[in-house]
Each structure stands twice: as C-alpha cells, then as structure tokens.
Amino acid sequence: MNHITTPCQSTSPDLWFAERASELALAQELCGTCPLRRECLAGAIERAEPWGVWGGRILLDGVIIAVKRGRGRPRKVA
C-alpha cells in the first residue's frame, strides 16, 4: 500500500486554521504541491467545514472566500 504524505500532515495544524493573512497564504502555497488538493477541497465543501484552508482555498462558514478579513473593525480609509 502506498502512503502519500501531504503538506498538512508535516506542518502544524494551526497553520491551516490561522487568523493572519500571511499564514493563510503560506498554507495555500503548501496546498499547491499536494496531490490530494482536489479531493481535500471537495470533502471540505461536502462537510461544510466552518473555516480553514482546504485544498488550497480558504473556507469560511462552509463557503470558499478569496481573502479572510482580520479580526476587529476594518481600517478607516482616508
């Protein structure tokens, strides 16, 4: 039986559920090399995962989003 090692298995689980945009970008980049990214994303959507990086995409409330906004109020634009 062949065992596939994925980036999420060799990295801290916290990275895939991070709050910081830079950490989420790193998780997405690591997913880009994963041979199971399509299956991972499909499974996460099917399960309506509440948040995290799955298959290289950011999910929030079970929906794919482009960018996760940081906590707190948005900055005022001058």
Residue, then its C-alpha position, 0 to 999 in steps of 0.5 A: m500500500n502506498h502512503i502519500t504524505t501531504p503538506c498538512q500532515s508535516t506542518s502544524p495544524d494551526l497553520w491551516f486554521a490561522e487568523r493572519a493573512s500571511e499564514l493563510a497564504l503560506a498554507q495555500e502555497l503548501c496546498g499547491t504541491c499536494p496531490l490530494r488538493r482536489e479531493c481535500l477541497a471537495g470533502a471540505i465543501e461536502r462537510a461544510e467545514p466552518w473555516g480553514v484552508w482546504g485544498g488550497r482555498i480558504l473556507l469560511d462558514g462552509v463557503i470558499i472566500a478569496v481573502k479572510r478579513g482580520r479580526g476587529r473593525p476594518r481600517k478607516v480609509a482616508 
